[in-house]
Amino acid sequence: MRRFLLALMFVGVGLWNHGHAQNSCRCYRGLYVGWNFGYAFHDHVWTDRDDWVSFFDSGAVGSITTTSDGATFGVCTGYNLQCGCVLLGVEFDASWANLDNKKDHLRGVATHLNLRNRLNYFGTARARAGIIAKDLLFFSTMGAAWGNFKNHWRIEDPLAIFETEDHVVNRSRRGLALGAGIEWIYCSLFSIKLEALYFRFPETTHHVFSRNLASDFRFDLTDKVWMARIGFNYKLCALFY
């Protein structure tokens, strides 16, 4: 992913002078809508800050990382403004994902720690900037991201005084999105783009109350997502000049 982003950056810089030398650059401004298909990888880090697990089995587990991957589907809308062969714009998108992390740990003789983290859907609000060379747009993008996560933590221990305990947290979180891509201007109304995006959702702490242990516990969560996708855009009321 890092090599892909760096390659796009160098190609874009190399085409700067070439793009300015072209008199056939397409010039327009206006709204567009689109849809996209992609594939994503999701890394989730769960940290047991107060050693919740140690009350059921001796020893702390610290942090545990789970990873999942899956397909994505989304829609977007945006606005472009072209000045010469430089394009500036904003884009908003929302995507559905089936990114489900699962991990089961056997602790001691019979203690099972089950972790499940699911990213249901996510979206972004980003700025775009790029260079046009003939019918190709090389762009970079950065902005805000949000995602809906469902976290489930469960302990099963038939030999302990408390056989099971589980906690579920379902909430939306904010983060950062950045990336780069290439867009082919197929005609005056349609374009096709390939882009790679990286999402980072900063560490957040969840507080839960254990009925069995009659105490509060804290869990830290950190999430990262890498995604590559292909998109199709249709321009609405595009103005050429």
C-alpha positions as CSV (number, residue, x, y, z in Angstrom):
1,M,0.0,0.0,0.0
2,R,2.8,2.5,0.9
3,R,4.6,1.7,-2.3
4,F,1.4,2.2,-4.3
5,L,0.9,5.7,-2.8
6,L,4.5,6.7,-3.3
7,A,4.4,5.6,-7.0
8,L,1.3,7.6,-7.6
9,M,3.0,10.7,-6.1
10,F,6.1,10.4,-8.2
11,V,4.1,9.8,-11.4
12,G,1.9,12.9,-10.6
13,V,4.9,15.1,-10.1
14,G,6.5,13.8,-13.3
15,L,3.4,14.6,-15.3
16,W,3.1,18.2,-14.0
17,N,5.0,19.8,-16.8
18,H,3.6,17.4,-19.4
19,G,0.1,18.4,-18.3
20,H,0.7,22.1,-18.6
21,A,2.1,21.6,-22.1
22,Q,-1.2,20.0,-23.3
23,N,-3.8,22.4,-24.8
24,S,-6.4,19.7,-24.8
25,C,-7.0,19.5,-21.0
26,R,-10.6,19.1,-20.2
27,C,-11.9,22.1,-18.2
28,Y,-15.1,21.8,-16.2
29,R,-16.7,22.3,-12.9
30,G,-19.8,20.7,-11.4
31,L,-21.4,18.0,-9.3
32,Y,-21.1,14.2,-9.8
33,V,-22.4,11.0,-8.3
34,G,-21.0,7.6,-8.4
35,W,-20.7,4.1,-6.9
36,N,-17.7,1.8,-6.2
37,F,-16.6,-1.7,-5.4
38,G,-13.5,-2.6,-3.3
39,Y,-11.7,-4.9,-1.0
40,A,-10.5,-3.9,2.5
41,F,-8.3,-5.1,5.4
42,H,-9.2,-4.3,8.9
43,D,-6.7,-4.5,11.9
44,H,-8.3,-4.2,15.4
45,V,-6.3,-4.0,18.7
46,W,-8.1,-4.8,22.0
47,T,-6.4,-4.0,25.3
48,D,-7.5,-5.2,28.7
49,R,-6.4,-2.2,30.9
50,D,-7.7,-3.5,34.2
51,D,-6.9,-7.2,33.8
52,W,-10.5,-8.3,33.5
53,V,-9.4,-11.7,32.2
54,S,-7.2,-12.3,35.2
55,F,-10.2,-12.5,37.5
56,F,-11.3,-15.6,35.7
57,D,-7.9,-17.0,35.0
58,S,-4.5,-16.2,36.4
59,G,-2.4,-13.8,34.3
60,A,-3.2,-10.8,32.2
61,V,-3.5,-10.9,28.4
62,G,-2.6,-7.3,27.7
63,S,-3.3,-6.4,24.0
64,I,-4.7,-8.7,21.4
65,T,-4.7,-8.0,17.6
66,T,-7.3,-9.4,15.2
67,T,-7.4,-9.0,11.4
68,S,-10.1,-9.5,8.8
69,D,-10.7,-8.7,5.1
70,G,-13.7,-8.5,2.8
71,A,-15.5,-6.8,0.0
72,T,-17.0,-3.3,0.2
73,F,-19.7,-1.5,-1.8
74,G,-20.4,2.2,-1.7
75,V,-21.9,5.4,-3.2
76,C,-20.4,8.9,-3.4
77,T,-21.1,12.4,-4.5
78,G,-18.8,15.4,-5.0
79,Y,-17.9,18.6,-6.6
80,N,-14.9,19.4,-8.9
81,L,-13.4,22.7,-9.9
82,Q,-10.7,22.7,-12.6
83,C,-8.2,25.5,-13.1
84,G,-6.1,24.8,-16.2
85,C,-4.8,21.3,-15.7
86,V,-5.1,21.4,-11.9
87,L,-8.3,20.0,-10.3
88,L,-9.6,20.7,-6.8
89,G,-12.7,19.2,-5.3
90,V,-14.5,17.6,-2.3
91,E,-16.1,14.2,-2.1
92,F,-18.5,12.5,0.3
93,D,-19.0,8.7,0.4
94,A,-20.6,5.9,2.4
95,S,-19.8,2.2,2.1
96,W,-21.1,-1.1,3.4
97,A,-18.5,-3.6,4.5
98,N,-18.5,-7.2,5.9
99,L,-15.3,-7.0,8.0
100,D,-15.7,-9.3,10.9
101,N,-12.8,-10.1,13.3
102,K,-13.0,-13.2,15.5
103,K,-10.5,-14.7,17.8
104,D,-10.8,-17.4,20.5
105,H,-8.2,-17.8,23.2
106,L,-7.9,-20.8,25.6
107,R,-6.7,-19.6,28.9
108,G,-5.6,-22.1,31.6
109,V,-7.5,-25.4,31.7
110,A,-11.0,-24.4,30.6
111,T,-11.2,-20.6,30.3
112,H,-12.2,-19.4,26.8
113,L,-11.8,-15.7,25.9
114,N,-13.7,-14.9,22.7
115,L,-13.2,-11.5,21.0
116,R,-15.3,-10.3,18.1
117,N,-15.1,-6.9,16.3
118,R,-17.2,-6.0,13.3
119,L,-17.0,-3.0,11.0
120,N,-20.5,-2.6,9.6
121,Y,-20.3,0.5,7.5
122,F,-18.1,3.6,7.1
123,G,-17.9,6.9,5.2
124,T,-15.6,9.9,4.5
125,A,-15.7,13.6,3.8
126,R,-12.5,14.4,1.9
127,A,-10.8,17.1,-0.1
128,R,-9.2,16.1,-3.5
129,A,-6.4,17.7,-5.4
130,G,-4.8,16.5,-8.7
131,I,-3.2,17.0,-12.0
132,I,-4.8,16.3,-15.4
133,A,-2.7,15.0,-18.3
134,K,-4.9,14.5,-21.4
135,D,-7.7,12.2,-20.1
136,L,-6.0,11.1,-16.9
137,L,-6.3,12.6,-13.4
138,F,-3.7,11.8,-10.8
139,F,-5.0,12.9,-7.4
140,S,-4.4,12.7,-3.7
141,T,-7.1,13.0,-1.0
142,M,-7.4,13.6,2.7
143,G,-10.2,14.2,5.2
144,A,-12.4,12.9,8.0
145,A,-13.7,9.4,8.3
146,W,-16.4,7.7,10.4
147,G,-17.2,4.1,11.0
148,N,-19.8,2.0,12.9
149,F,-18.2,-0.8,15.0
150,K,-19.7,-3.6,17.1
151,N,-17.5,-5.1,19.8
152,H,-18.3,-8.3,21.7
153,W,-16.0,-9.7,24.5
154,R,-17.0,-13.0,26.2
155,I,-15.4,-15.2,28.8
156,E,-16.6,-18.8,29.4
157,D,-15.2,-20.9,32.3
158,P,-17.3,-23.8,33.5
159,L,-14.9,-24.5,36.3
160,A,-15.1,-21.0,37.8
161,I,-17.6,-19.6,40.2
162,F,-18.9,-17.3,37.4
163,E,-19.4,-19.5,34.3
164,T,-19.8,-16.7,31.7
165,E,-19.6,-13.0,31.3
166,D,-19.9,-10.9,28.1
167,H,-20.0,-7.3,27.1
168,V,-21.3,-5.7,23.8
169,V,-20.5,-2.2,22.6
170,N,-22.1,-0.8,19.4
171,R,-21.1,2.8,18.5
172,S,-19.8,5.1,15.7
173,R,-16.3,6.5,15.8
174,R,-14.5,9.3,14.0
175,G,-11.1,9.1,12.3
176,L,-8.7,10.2,9.5
177,A,-8.8,9.1,5.9
178,L,-6.1,9.7,3.3
179,G,-5.1,8.2,0.0
180,A,-4.4,8.6,-3.7
181,G,-5.7,7.4,-7.1
182,I,-6.0,7.7,-10.9
183,E,-9.2,8.7,-12.7
184,W,-9.8,8.1,-16.4
185,I,-12.1,10.7,-18.0
186,Y,-13.9,8.4,-20.4
187,C,-16.1,11.2,-21.9
188,S,-17.7,14.4,-20.9
189,L,-20.1,12.7,-18.5
190,F,-18.4,9.5,-17.3
191,S,-15.2,8.6,-15.5
192,I,-13.6,5.6,-14.0
193,K,-11.2,5.7,-11.0
194,L,-8.9,3.5,-9.1
195,E,-7.9,4.6,-5.6
196,A,-6.3,3.3,-2.4
197,L,-7.4,4.7,1.0
198,Y,-6.1,4.3,4.5
199,F,-8.3,4.9,7.6
200,R,-7.1,5.3,11.1
201,F,-9.5,5.5,14.1
202,P,-7.6,6.7,17.1
203,E,-7.5,4.8,20.4
204,T,-10.7,5.0,22.4
205,T,-11.5,3.7,25.9
206,H,-14.8,1.9,26.7
207,H,-16.0,1.5,30.3
208,V,-18.1,-1.5,31.2
209,F,-19.6,-2.7,34.5
210,S,-19.1,-6.4,35.5
211,R,-22.1,-7.7,37.4
212,N,-20.2,-10.8,38.5
213,L,-17.2,-8.9,39.8
214,A,-19.2,-5.8,40.9
215,S,-16.6,-3.5,39.4
216,D,-15.9,-1.2,36.4
217,F,-13.4,-2.3,33.7
218,R,-11.7,-0.4,30.9
219,F,-10.9,-1.6,27.4
220,D,-8.8,0.3,24.8
221,L,-9.7,-0.1,21.1
222,T,-7.7,0.9,18.0
223,D,-8.7,0.3,14.4
224,K,-7.0,0.7,11.0
225,V,-8.4,0.0,7.6
226,W,-6.6,-0.3,4.2
227,M,-8.8,-0.4,1.1
228,A,-8.4,-0.5,-2.7
229,R,-11.5,0.1,-4.9
230,I,-12.7,0.9,-8.4
231,G,-15.3,3.6,-8.9
232,F,-17.6,4.9,-11.6
233,N,-18.7,8.6,-11.7
234,Y,-21.5,10.3,-13.6
235,K,-21.2,14.1,-13.9
236,L,-24.4,16.2,-13.2
237,C,-24.8,19.6,-14.8
238,A,-21.1,19.8,-15.7
239,L,-20.1,23.2,-17.1
240,F,-17.2,23.3,-19.6
241,Y,-15.1,26.4,-20.2
